[in-house]
Amino acid sequence: MQKTRDAAFAGSRRSTPIHVFVAGGECPLVCDGVGALIAREPGWRVSLLGEPAGRSPSGRTVPGVALVVAAPPGQVSMELVSSLSRQQPPRPALALSTVDDPRFVADLLGHGARGCLAISSTTQDLLRALRDVAAGRAYLDRSFAADEMERRVRAQRADEDAYASLTPREREVLQLVAGGLTNDDVALRLAVSRRTVEAHRAHVMNKLRLRGSIDLLRYALRRGVVSLE
């Protein structure tokens, strides 16, 4: 049975190549070694993050996934996976964590990583994780405590669903209010009444389960709706 599973996995590796975009995060020197391991796989491509996606010999775009090597404190990695998740279309990211710290891993997932793998994992585990993430599936290394991370993943998905439920006008009001405009300013900008703005704002607060202006600003910053720049 094990041989059958291994054979099936090997066959799937050959049939579906993936373009892996490697980013060093806090560990740029690790990229070379990890990239060399991935590049040994037939049909797989390895590039630095920022290079254009590749195409197969048939002309089809090869599935792409970002591999981010992350180590505490993780600020660079967190910002990177967050920006990747906000791209249009989003680029799925797999975080390769150098530490076995559930909170650190949970933070990576909370910032948008679709999966997380321990740096002590085997090459086969790495390839399986990359394939799962490239296919839109989440991946969690077995060595990480699952309870907290699953809770964070569920919370992240609920947050995404809540944002998706906002109408285009409600998203516009969210951006303007978080950007510092008053209800009167927003009404003037959108050429609507103050009462209409207040109604949109109330809907936003209700759908996102926000309790006040501070919560609204924090949410907008976390989602990338506004920035501090």
C-alpha positions in Angstrom: 0.0 0.0 0.0 2.8 2.4 0.9 4.5 1.6 -2.4 1.3 2.4 -4.2 1.0 5.8 -2.5 4.6 6.6 -3.2 4.2 5.6 -6.9 1.1 7.8 -7.2 2.9 10.7 -5.6 5.9 10.3 -7.9 3.6 10.2 -10.9 1.8 13.3 -9.8 5.2 15.1 -9.4 6.1 14.3 -13.0 2.8 15.3 -14.5 2.3 18.7 -12.8 5.5 20.9 -12.7 5.4 24.0 -10.5 7.2 27.3 -10.7 8.5 28.1 -7.3 9.4 31.7 -6.4 11.9 31.7 -3.5 12.2 34.6 -1.1 14.7 34.7 1.8 12.6 36.6 4.3 15.0 36.7 7.3 17.2 34.0 5.9 18.4 34.9 2.4 21.3 32.5 2.5 19.0 29.5 2.9 17.3 30.3 -0.5 20.2 28.8 -2.5 20.1 25.4 -0.8 16.4 25.1 -0.8 16.1 26.3 -4.4 18.8 23.8 -5.5 16.8 20.9 -4.0 13.6 22.0 -5.8 15.3 22.5 -9.1 16.4 18.9 -9.2 12.8 17.8 -9.8 12.0 17.2 -13.5 9.9 20.1 -14.9 10.0 22.3 -11.8 11.3 25.8 -12.1 12.9 28.0 -9.4 13.2 31.8 -9.6 13.7 34.6 -7.2 10.4 36.3 -6.1 9.6 39.1 -8.5 10.5 37.3 -11.7 7.7 36.6 -14.2 5.8 33.3 -14.2 7.0 30.6 -16.5 5.1 28.6 -19.1 5.2 24.9 -20.0 6.4 23.7 -23.4 2.7 23.6 -24.4 2.4 27.3 -23.7 0.3 27.0 -20.6 1.2 29.0 -17.6 2.9 26.8 -15.0 1.3 27.0 -11.5 3.3 29.3 -9.3 3.8 29.4 -5.5 6.0 31.5 -3.3 8.3 29.9 -0.8 9.2 32.2 2.0 12.0 31.2 4.5 10.9 32.7 7.8 12.7 33.2 11.2 11.8 35.2 14.3 11.1 38.0 14.7 9.6 37.5 11.3 8.7 41.1 10.3 10.0 40.8 6.8 8.3 37.4 6.2 5.0 38.6 7.7 5.0 41.7 5.5 5.9 39.6 2.4 3.2 36.9 2.8 0.7 39.6 3.6 1.5 41.5 0.4 1.4 38.3 -1.6 -2.1 37.5 -0.3 -3.3 41.0 -1.4 -2.0 40.7 -4.9 -4.6 40.5 -7.7 -4.7 37.6 -8.3 -3.2 36.5 -4.9 -0.1 34.4 -5.1 -0.2 31.5 -2.7 2.7 31.4 -0.2 4.3 28.5 1.7 6.3 29.6 4.8 9.4 27.5 5.6 9.8 28.2 9.4 13.2 27.8 11.0 11.6 27.4 14.5 9.0 25.0 16.0 7.0 27.8 17.6 3.2 27.5 17.2 2.6 31.2 17.8 5.2 32.2 15.2 3.6 29.8 12.7 0.1 30.9 13.6 1.2 34.5 12.9 2.5 33.6 9.5 -0.8 31.9 8.7 -2.7 34.9 10.1 -0.7 37.2 7.7 -1.8 35.2 4.7 0.5 32.2 4.3 -1.4 29.2 2.8 0.8 26.7 4.6 3.8 26.3 6.9 6.5 23.7 6.9 9.3 23.0 9.4 12.8 23.5 8.0 13.7 20.0 9.3 11.2 18.4 6.9 12.3 16.1 4.1 12.5 17.1 0.5 9.5 15.0 -0.3 7.5 16.8 2.4 8.6 20.2 0.9 7.5 19.2 -2.6 4.2 17.9 -1.3 3.6 21.1 0.6 4.4 23.2 -2.4 2.0 21.2 -4.6 -0.8 21.4 -2.1 -0.4 25.2 -1.7 -0.1 25.7 -5.5 -3.4 23.8 -5.9 -5.1 26.1 -3.4 -5.0 23.7 -0.4 -3.8 24.6 3.0 -0.8 22.7 4.4 0.4 22.4 8.0 3.5 20.5 9.0 2.7 17.6 11.4 5.4 18.8 13.8 3.4 21.9 14.6 0.7 22.0 17.3 -2.5 22.1 15.2 -5.1 23.5 17.6 -4.0 27.1 17.7 -3.1 27.3 14.0 -6.4 25.7 12.9 -8.2 28.3 15.1 -6.2 31.1 13.4 -6.9 29.7 9.9 -10.6 29.5 10.7 -10.6 33.1 12.0 -8.7 34.2 8.9 -11.2 32.5 6.5 -14.1 34.0 8.5 -12.5 37.4 8.1 -12.1 36.9 4.4 -15.7 35.9 4.1 -16.8 38.9 6.0 -14.8 41.3 3.8 -16.1 39.6 0.7 -19.7 40.3 1.9 -19.1 44.0 1.7 -20.7 45.8 -1.2 -18.4 47.9 -3.5 -19.9 51.1 -1.9 -19.3 49.8 1.6 -15.7 49.0 0.8 -15.3 52.5 -0.5 -16.7 54.0 2.7 -14.4 51.7 4.7 -11.4 53.0 2.8 -12.4 56.7 3.1 -13.3 56.5 6.8 -10.2 54.6 7.7 -8.2 57.2 5.7 -9.3 59.9 8.1 -12.4 61.4 6.4 -15.4 62.3 8.5 -18.9 61.2 7.6 -19.5 64.7 6.1 -16.3 64.5 4.1 -17.3 61.0 2.7 -20.8 62.3 1.9 -19.3 65.2 -0.1 -16.8 62.9 -1.8 -19.4 60.4 -2.9 -22.1 62.9 -3.6 -24.6 61.2 -1.2 -26.3 62.3 2.0 -24.7 62.0 5.5 -27.4 59.6 6.5 -26.5 57.3 3.6 -22.9 57.3 4.7 -23.9 56.6 8.3 -26.0 53.6 7.0 -23.1 52.2 4.9 -20.7 52.7 7.9 -23.1 50.9 10.2 -23.3 48.0 7.8 -19.5 47.8 7.6 -19.2 47.8 11.3 -21.9 45.1 11.7 -20.6 42.8 8.9 -17.0 43.0 10.1 -18.0 42.8 13.8 -16.1 46.0 14.7 -16.9 48.0 17.8 -15.6 51.4 17.1 -13.4 53.7 15.0 -10.1 52.3 16.4 -11.2 48.7 15.5 -12.1 50.0 12.0 -8.7 51.5 11.5 -6.9 48.5 12.8 -8.9 46.2 10.4 -8.2 48.5 7.4 -4.5 48.5 8.1 -4.4 44.7 8.6 -6.3 44.1 5.4 -4.2 46.6 3.4 -7.2 48.8 2.7 -5.1 51.8 3.9 -1.5 52.2 4.9 0.5 54.5 7.3 2.6 55.9 4.5 
